[in-house]
């Protein structure tokens, strides 16, 4: 029986080369993982401070090279069933070269499988894979940054909401106090009017001295009412000026134009106010 001669075409030769490349990549990566396994075991047994010396004298590795293989073992080693470590490529590790497998360590383990499925890793060069990993890392960083900024903005909005609620509560209390003072003022005026009526009545039936004392008491009560009103207005003015100053300081960095405009308006108002002839009077 004659042997069948298979024609050695360029296509067949390329297929053989790719098979050898596949087997070579698999052997190199598998052996690197197994070396990483044993390096990890050895490091646990070597006294502190002797790791670098042992690597150089015993296996002629630098610490950076050993670290790479140990990381490959940590990432892929535990995923290889014992039956596969000797030859068969496990499902978790596609047809990767040593360098490609190391580049993929830049992708978190829980996302690595999905990332490999999304790209044509077999047809990618080392440089293209590194670029894809870098772009994914940058996109993830930008996403995390956007989420952080969103959280910061939400916190700012929450703080502003809380501040507005406090200001609303303070204004409510101020209005309540103002109403109470107004009511007290009305009562005092009513009392003053009643006392005036009583004074008018007493003028007709009592001595002049008694009536005069009563009149002075009435005048004193009226002065007290006016003093209370002035105190109330002053407290409101002082609080308003402080709140206005605080708000100007808060808006200064964010809206300089508004800050300057209202700062100048307030300043001019205060200057005009202090120029009033009232402040030159003495009684």
matplotlib code that plots the C-alpha trace (Angstrom):
import matplotlib.pyplot as plt

x = [0.0, 1.5, 1.9, -0.3, 1.9, 0.5, 1.4, 3.4, 1.5, 2.2, -1.2, -0.3, 3.1, 1.5, -1.0, 2.0, 3.8, 0.7, 0.3, 3.9, 3.4, 0.3, 2.1, 5.1, 3.0, 1.1, 4.3, 6.0, 3.0, 2.2, 5.9, 6.0, 2.9, 4.5, 7.7, 5.7, 4.0, 7.4, 8.8, 5.8, 6.5, 10.2, 9.7, 7.6, 10.5, 13.4, 14.3, 13.5, 16.1, 17.5, 15.0, 17.0, 20.3, 18.6, 17.0, 20.4, 22.4, 19.9, 17.9, 19.5, 16.3, 16.0, 13.3, 11.2, 11.3, 10.3, 7.6, 6.0, 5.9, 4.5, 1.8, 1.0, 0.7, -1.6, -3.8, -4.0, -2.4, -5.2, -7.5, -5.6, -6.8, -4.0, -4.8, -4.3, -1.0, 1.0, -0.2, -3.9, -4.7, -7.4, -10.5, -9.7, -6.4, -6.9, -4.1, -1.9, 1.8, 3.6, 3.6, -0.1, -1.0, 1.1, -0.5, -4.0, -3.1, -3.9, -7.6, -9.3, -9.8, -13.6, -13.7, -10.8, -12.9, -15.5, -12.7, -11.0, -14.4, -14.9, -11.6, -9.9, -7.0, -5.7, -5.3, -3.8, -0.2, 1.3, 1.3, -2.4, -3.3, -1.5, -3.3, -6.6, -5.9, -4.6, -7.8, -10.0, -8.1, -8.4, -12.1, -12.6, -10.7, -12.8, -15.9, -14.9, -13.9, -17.3, -19.0, -16.9, -17.8, -21.5, -21.3, -19.5, -22.1, -24.9, -23.2, -23.0, -26.7, -27.6, -25.6, -27.3, -30.7, -29.9, -28.6, -31.7, -33.9, -32.0, -32.4, -36.1, -36.5, -34.5, -36.7, -39.8, -38.6, -37.7, -41.1, -42.7, -40.7, -41.5, -45.2, -45.0, -43.2, -45.7, -48.5, -46.8, -46.4, -50.2, -50.9, -48.7, -50.3, -53.7, -52.5, -51.0, -54.3, -56.2, -53.8, -54.3, -58.0, -57.6, -55.3, -57.9, -60.5, -58.2, -57.4, -61.0, -61.1, -57.6, -55.0, -52.5, -49.5, -51.1, -52.1, -48.6, -47.1, -49.5, -48.6, -44.9, -45.6, -47.5, -44.7, -42.2, -44.3, -44.5, -40.7, -40.3, -42.5, -40.4, -37.1, -38.3, -39.2, -35.8, -34.1, -36.1, -35.3, -31.6, -31.4, -33.1, -30.6, -27.6, -28.8, -29.6, -26.1, -24.4, -26.4, -25.7, -22.0, -21.9, -23.8, -21.4, -18.4, -20.0, -20.7, -17.4, -15.4, -18.3, -19.7, -17.3, -19.5, -22.5, -20.1, -18.6, -22.0, -23.7, -20.6, -20.5, -24.2, -24.1, -21.0, -22.7, -25.9, -23.9, -22.0, -25.2, -26.8, -23.9, -24.0, -27.6, -27.9, -29.4, -25.9, -24.9, -27.8, -27.4, -30.3]
y = [0.0, 3.3, 6.1, 9.2, 12.2, 15.4, 18.5, 21.0, 24.2, 27.6, 27.3, 23.9, 25.2, 28.3, 26.0, 23.9, 27.1, 28.4, 25.1, 25.1, 28.7, 27.7, 24.8, 26.9, 29.7, 27.1, 25.4, 28.7, 30.0, 26.7, 26.4, 30.0, 29.4, 26.2, 28.0, 30.8, 28.1, 26.8, 30.2, 31.0, 27.9, 28.6, 32.2, 31.0, 28.8, 31.3, 33.4, 37.1, 39.1, 36.1, 36.0, 38.1, 36.2, 32.8, 33.8, 34.9, 32.0, 29.2, 29.9, 33.0, 35.1, 38.8, 39.7, 41.4, 38.3, 36.1, 38.5, 38.3, 34.5, 34.4, 36.8, 34.6, 31.6, 33.6, 34.7, 31.5, 28.7, 27.7, 27.6, 24.8, 21.3, 18.9, 16.8, 19.8, 21.2, 18.6, 19.5, 20.4, 24.1, 24.9, 26.9, 29.8, 30.5, 31.0, 30.8, 33.4, 34.1, 34.7, 38.4, 38.6, 36.7, 39.1, 42.1, 40.8, 41.0, 44.7, 43.6, 42.7, 38.9, 39.2, 41.1, 39.3, 36.5, 39.0, 41.3, 38.4, 37.5, 41.0, 41.3, 39.3, 38.4, 35.6, 38.1, 40.9, 41.8, 42.4, 46.2, 46.1, 44.1, 46.5, 49.4, 47.7, 47.1, 50.7, 52.1, 49.9, 51.0, 54.7, 54.3, 52.7, 55.5, 58.1, 56.3, 56.1, 59.8, 60.7, 58.7, 60.4, 63.8, 62.9, 61.8, 65.0, 67.1, 65.2, 65.9, 69.6, 69.6, 67.8, 70.3, 73.2, 71.7, 71.3, 74.9, 76.2, 74.2, 75.7, 79.2, 78.6, 77.4, 80.4, 82.8, 81.1, 81.5, 85.1, 85.8, 84.2, 86.3, 89.4, 88.6, 88.0, 91.3, 93.1, 91.6, 92.7, 96.1, 96.3, 95.2, 97.9, 100.5, 99.3, 99.5, 102.9, 104.1, 102.7, 104.4, 107.6, 107.3, 106.6, 109.6, 111.9, 110.6, 111.0, 114.6, 115.4, 113.6, 113.7, 116.2, 117.5, 115.7, 112.3, 113.0, 114.2, 111.0, 108.9, 110.9, 110.3, 106.5, 106.7, 108.5, 105.9, 103.1, 104.7, 105.2, 101.5, 100.5, 102.6, 101.3, 97.7, 98.5, 100.0, 97.0, 94.6, 96.6, 96.7, 93.0, 92.4, 94.8, 93.2, 89.7, 90.8, 92.4, 89.3, 87.0, 89.3, 89.3, 85.5, 85.0, 87.4, 85.4, 82.2, 83.4, 85.2, 82.3, 80.9, 84.2, 87.1, 89.5, 89.1, 89.4, 92.7, 94.2, 93.6, 94.3, 97.8, 98.3, 97.4, 99.6, 102.6, 102.1, 101.9, 105.1, 107.0, 105.7, 106.9, 110.4, 110.9, 114.0, 111.8, 110.7, 114.3, 114.9, 114.9, 115.1]
z = [0.0, -1.1, 1.5, 0.8, 0.3, 1.8, -0.1, 2.1, 1.3, 3.0, 4.7, 6.2, 7.3, 9.0, 10.8, 12.1, 13.2, 15.1, 16.8, 18.0, 19.1, 21.0, 22.7, 23.5, 25.1, 27.1, 28.3, 29.2, 31.1, 32.9, 33.9, 35.1, 37.2, 38.7, 39.4, 41.1, 43.2, 44.4, 44.9, 47.1, 49.1, 49.4, 50.6, 53.6, 54.6, 54.2, 57.2, 57.1, 55.1, 53.2, 50.3, 47.8, 48.5, 48.2, 44.8, 43.4, 44.7, 44.3, 41.2, 39.7, 39.7, 40.6, 43.1, 40.4, 38.2, 41.1, 42.1, 38.6, 38.6, 42.2, 41.1, 38.1, 40.5, 42.9, 40.0, 37.9, 39.9, 42.1, 39.1, 37.5, 38.4, 39.2, 36.1, 33.9, 35.4, 33.4, 30.0, 29.3, 29.1, 31.8, 30.8, 33.1, 31.1, 27.4, 24.9, 26.5, 26.5, 29.7, 29.0, 28.2, 31.3, 33.4, 31.7, 32.6, 36.2, 35.8, 35.6, 38.9, 39.2, 39.3, 36.0, 34.2, 32.6, 31.2, 30.0, 28.1, 26.6, 25.3, 23.4, 20.6, 22.9, 20.7, 17.8, 19.9, 20.2, 23.6, 23.0, 22.0, 25.1, 27.3, 25.7, 26.2, 29.9, 30.4, 28.7, 30.8, 34.0, 33.0, 32.2, 35.6, 37.3, 35.5, 36.5, 40.1, 40.1, 38.6, 41.3, 44.0, 42.6, 42.5, 46.1, 47.0, 45.2, 46.9, 50.3, 49.4, 48.4, 51.6, 53.6, 51.9, 52.5, 56.2, 56.4, 54.7, 57.1, 60.0, 58.6, 58.1, 61.6, 62.9, 60.8, 62.1, 65.7, 65.0, 63.5, 66.6, 68.9, 66.9, 67.1, 70.9, 71.3, 69.2, 71.2, 74.4, 73.0, 72.2, 75.8, 77.1, 74.9, 76.1, 79.7, 79.1, 77.6, 80.5, 83.0, 81.0, 81.4, 85.1, 85.4, 83.7, 86.1, 89.1, 88.1, 88.9, 92.2, 93.8, 94.7, 92.1, 93.6, 93.4, 89.8, 89.0, 90.3, 88.3, 85.2, 85.8, 86.1, 82.9, 81.1, 82.5, 81.2, 77.8, 77.7, 78.6, 75.7, 73.3, 74.8, 74.3, 70.7, 70.0, 71.6, 69.4, 66.3, 67.2, 67.8, 64.4, 62.7, 64.4, 63.4, 59.9, 59.4, 60.7, 58.5, 55.5, 56.2, 56.6, 53.3, 51.5, 52.8, 51.6, 48.1, 47.6, 46.1, 44.0, 42.6, 42.9, 40.8, 43.2, 46.2, 44.9, 43.9, 47.2, 49.3, 47.7, 48.1, 51.8, 52.3, 50.7, 52.7, 55.9, 55.0, 54.2, 57.4, 59.5, 57.9, 59.1, 61.3, 64.1, 65.2, 65.9, 68.3, 72.0, 74.5]

ax = plt.figure().add_subplot(projection="3d")
ax.plot(x, y, z, "-o")
ax.set_aspect("equal")
plt.show()
